[in-house]
Amino acid sequence: MSTYSRLRELQRRVRESDRVCRFELTAVTPILIGGYDTRTSHEVGREGLRPSSIKGVWRWWARIFVSAAICKRFRYTRFVNLEDADKIVANILGTTRDRASSSKYQIVATDLQVNEVELAKYKDVARVKLLRLGRGEIIRDRVLGPNSTFSVELYRLRKTEEAEDAFAASSLLVALALGGVGKATSRGFGKLAVTKVECNLSSVKELYSDLEKLSKGEIFREGSFQVKAKEIVKKIFELCINLASPLVVNMSVSGQYTHPLIETPVDNYYEVCIPNKLFGSDVEVLEAIGNATLKLSWKRLKGVDIRSSGRNLDTWILGLPRSQPPQFEPPRDRIPQANLEEVLRDHLKKLLNRIKCGNTNTDDISNMIRKKIEEDRRGREGGRREKYKVPTGYFNCCEKYKALVRRRSPIIFVPIKISDGEYKGKYYVVILGFITADWDRVSLIHLGFNWNYPHYFQVTFRPTQLNDVKRAFNTALDNVVKVIERSR
């Protein structure tokens, strides 16, 4: 063997000794890989799984488990602040914030077998319809489809403790299996099934065994599969929380916080719901999930006229923004096209300032909208090129103006594909809910258009107490389960 070959072999062995684990994964639903240009895929040189996107979802799940461990550490006498949890996670995964630190681990993602499908196959899924708004050509995109396979490896970059390895590998495994990768993962896209695990850590082997049970046909034998699946998910979560406990044993907090990251006590950290419904394909399950998040579906569920205002249906809890800003195209000789965005932003600011905190009569809002509609009508008759689309949805209502609020949905949909048995190839849905307290710092107004005549309804939401958020959260969970169960 040449000197070069011996060096290469030595390098391989050293690298192998630093590997914590290796996972093989198969896509259950299409993966929408969003690039720097916001497209869902690239015709030439398509991007595969990116370590940065995997690390993002990994960090989110790790923070959930660390937060729960902190609450247990202080016997629920203190709330968990976001910064407290971030500090613990940053010790392992690194951070780019104030005091930047490098990660102790490196992720290596490899495409094993790529199965591309046209996004047109999912054209009736609510999320895909949203992606198409203003971009009809997106339907010609090809995305990573079901049955694409990948490997994800986790390596140490420096010396670590065994407890850190156990938590890092376990939280990564759960993040991949239940969190998914790419865009729209909370709506069922980008879900992965773990098909092989190479790891010497007993905790990872136990988690893999439990995750396998979720997709095995045995779950449908003797009794309710919903009860069994729920018990398995809870066992997985509790194991990860216990693995996070050694990481927080020596930590301290500066005081009692008024805004917890998650709820206490421990049995309220999360909610698990399993609708009693099976689906025949990934298209069917994604359509059902998408429909469950629509205000239109909630109206039908409640027996409400679909043309009526949806102001009393709190779909804002399913993630923000959920709004259509006002749009109008003025005559080009009046406003240069380059200034159009600034004009729209100014118009929305004036509109929201008029109705801020619910102190304005609804008729005032109606008159403003009606005036623009009349201008549009007269403009068309007179040959002017001015079009106006009224704003609808939820907008921020606070002293410091900011039209759009971004909040991740606290309700996550996880499609599970059954791998064997009588129901092989069928799908069911695991719904996970995590209540976070950042919602109660938002005041929202709802603008809803009435089809009968140009009139606006306006309602102010002030979720300043966690009880308001919990009420909306519990109602949303109940509604999405019922809509999915009633799917065709």
Secondary structure in CASP SS format (residue, H / E / C, confidence):
PFRMAT SS
TARGET T0000
AUTHOR 0000-0000-0000
METHOD secondary structure of the structure
MODEL  1
M C 1.00
S C 1.00
T H 1.00
Y H 1.00
S H 1.00
R H 1.00
L H 1.00
R H 1.00
E H 1.00
L H 1.00
Q H 1.00
R H 1.00
R H 1.00
V H 1.00
R H 1.00
E H 1.00
S H 1.00
D C 1.00
R E 1.00
V E 1.00
C E 1.00
R E 1.00
F E 1.00
E E 1.00
L E 1.00
T E 1.00
A E 1.00
V C 1.00
T C 1.00
P C 1.00
I E 1.00
L E 1.00
I C 1.00
G C 1.00
G C 1.00
Y C 1.00
D C 1.00
T C 1.00
R C 1.00
T C 1.00
S C 1.00
H C 1.00
E C 1.00
V C 1.00
G C 1.00
R C 1.00
E C 1.00
G C 1.00
L C 1.00
R C 1.00
P H 1.00
S H 1.00
S H 1.00
I H 1.00
K H 1.00
G H 1.00
V H 1.00
W H 1.00
R H 1.00
W H 1.00
W H 1.00
A H 1.00
R H 1.00
I H 1.00
F H 1.00
V H 1.00
S H 1.00
A H 1.00
A H 1.00
I H 1.00
C H 1.00
K H 1.00
R H 1.00
F C 1.00
R C 1.00
Y C 1.00
T C 1.00
R C 1.00
F C 1.00
V C 1.00
N C 1.00
L H 1.00
E H 1.00
D H 1.00
A H 1.00
D H 1.00
K H 1.00
I H 1.00
V H 1.00
A H 1.00
N H 1.00
I H 1.00
L H 1.00
G C 1.00
T E 1.00
T C 1.00
R C 1.00
D C 1.00
R C 1.00
A C 1.00
S E 1.00
S C 1.00
S C 1.00
K C 1.00
Y E 1.00
Q E 1.00
I E 1.00
V E 1.00
A E 1.00
T E 1.00
D E 1.00
L E 1.00
Q E 1.00
V C 1.00
N C 1.00
E E 1.00
V E 1.00
E E 1.00
L H 1.00
A H 1.00
K H 1.00
Y H 1.00
K C 1.00
D C 1.00
V C 1.00
A H 1.00
R H 1.00
V H 1.00
K H 1.00
L H 1.00
L H 1.00
R H 1.00
L C 1.00
G C 1.00
R C 1.00
G H 1.00
E H 1.00
I H 1.00
I H 1.00
R H 1.00
D C 1.00
R E 1.00
V E 1.00
L E 1.00
G C 1.00
P C 1.00
N C 1.00
S C 1.00
T E 1.00
F E 1.00
S E 1.00
V E 1.00
E E 1.00
L E 1.00
Y E 1.00
R E 1.00
L C 1.00
R C 1.00
K C 1.00
T C 1.00
E C 1.00
E H 1.00
A H 1.00
E H 1.00
D H 1.00
A H 1.00
F H 1.00
A H 1.00
A H 1.00
S H 1.00
S H 1.00
L H 1.00
L H 1.00
V H 1.00
A H 1.00
L H 1.00
A H 1.00
L H 1.00
G H 1.00
G C 1.00
V C 1.00
G C 1.00
K E 1.00
A C 1.00
T H 1.00
S H 1.00
R H 1.00
G C 1.00
F C 1.00
G C 1.00
K C 1.00
L E 1.00
A E 1.00
V E 1.00
T E 1.00
K E 1.00
V E 1.00
E E 1.00
C C 1.00
N C 1.00
L C 1.00
S H 1.00
S H 1.00
V H 1.00
K H 1.00
E H 1.00
L H 1.00
Y H 1.00
S H 1.00
D H 1.00
L H 1.00
E H 1.00
K H 1.00
L H 1.00
S H 1.00
K C 1.00
G H 1.00
E H 1.00
I H 1.00
F H 1.00
R C 1.00
E C 1.00
G C 1.00
S C 1.00
F H 1.00
Q H 1.00
V H 1.00
K H 1.00
A H 1.00
K H 1.00
E H 1.00
I H 1.00
V H 1.00
K H 1.00
K H 1.00
I H 1.00
F H 1.00
E H 1.00
L H 1.00
C H 1.00
I H 1.00
N H 1.00
L H 1.00
A H 1.00
S H 1.00
P H 1.00
L H 1.00
V H 1.00
V C 1.00
N C 1.00
M C 1.00
S C 1.00
V C 1.00
S C 1.00
G C 1.00
Q C 1.00
Y C 1.00
T C 1.00
H C 1.00
P C 1.00
L C 1.00
I C 1.00
E C 1.00
T C 1.00
P C 1.00
V H 1.00
D H 1.00
N H 1.00
Y C 1.00
Y C 1.00
E E 1.00
V E 1.00
C E 1.00
I C 1.00
P C 1.00
N C 1.00
K C 1.00
L C 1.00
F E 1.00
G C 1.00
S C 1.00
D H 1.00
V H 1.00
E H 1.00
V H 1.00
L H 1.00
E H 1.00
A H 1.00
I H 1.00
G H 1.00
N H 1.00
A H 1.00
T C 1.00
L C 1.00
K H 1.00
L H 1.00
S H 1.00
W H 1.00
K H 1.00
R H 1.00
L H 1.00
K H 1.00
G C 1.00
V C 1.00
D C 1.00
I C 1.00
R C 1.00
S C 1.00
S C 1.00
G C 1.00
R C 1.00
N C 1.00
L C 1.00
D C 1.00
T H 1.00
W H 1.00
I H 1.00
L H 1.00
G C 1.00
L E 1.00
P C 1.00
R C 1.00
S E 1.00
Q E 1.00
P C 1.00
P C 1.00
Q E 1.00
F E 1.00
E E 1.00
P C 1.00
P C 1.00
R C 1.00
D C 1.00
R C 1.00
I C 1.00
P C 1.00
Q H 1.00
A H 1.00
N H 1.00
L H 1.00
E H 1.00
E H 1.00
V H 1.00
L H 1.00
R H 1.00
D H 1.00
H H 1.00
L H 1.00
K H 1.00
K H 1.00
L H 1.00
L H 1.00
N H 1.00
R H 1.00
I C 1.00
K H 1.00
C H 1.00
G H 1.00
N C 1.00
T C 1.00
N C 1.00
T H 1.00
D H 1.00
D H 1.00
I H 1.00
S H 1.00
N H 1.00
M H 1.00
I H 1.00
R H 1.00
K H 1.00
K H 1.00
I H 1.00
E H 1.00
E H 1.00
D H 1.00
R H 1.00
R H 1.00
G H 1.00
R H 1.00
E H 1.00
G C 1.00
G C 1.00
R C 1.00
R C 1.00
E C 1.00
K E 1.00
Y E 1.00
K E 1.00
V C 1.00
P C 1.00
T E 1.00
G E 1.00
Y E 1.00
F E 1.00
N E 1.00
C C 1.00
C C 1.00
E C 1.00
K C 1.00
Y C 1.00
K C 1.00
A C 1.00
L C 1.00
V C 1.00
R C 1.00
R E 1.00
R C 1.00
S C 1.00
P C 1.00
I E 1.00
I E 1.00
F E 1.00
V E 1.00
P E 1.00
I E 1.00
K E 1.00
I C 1.00
S C 1.00
D C 1.00
G C 1.00
E C 1.00
Y C 1.00
K C 1.00
G C 1.00
K C 1.00
Y E 1.00
Y E 1.00
V E 1.00
V E 1.00
I E 1.00
L E 1.00
G E 1.00
F C 1.00
I C 1.00
T C 1.00
A H 1.00
D H 1.00
W H 1.00
D H 1.00
R H 1.00
V C 1.00
S C 1.00
L E 1.00
I E 1.00
H E 1.00
L E 1.00
G E 1.00
F E 1.00
N C 1.00
W C 1.00
N C 1.00
Y C 1.00
P C 1.00
H C 1.00
Y E 1.00
F E 1.00
Q E 1.00
V E 1.00
T E 1.00
F E 1.00
R C 1.00
P C 1.00
T C 1.00
Q C 1.00
L H 1.00
N H 1.00
D H 1.00
V H 1.00
K H 1.00
R H 1.00
A H 1.00
F H 1.00
N H 1.00
T H 1.00
A H 1.00
L H 1.00
D H 1.00
N H 1.00
V H 1.00
V H 1.00
K H 1.00
V H 1.00
I H 1.00
E H 1.00
R C 1.00
S C 1.00
R C 1.00
END
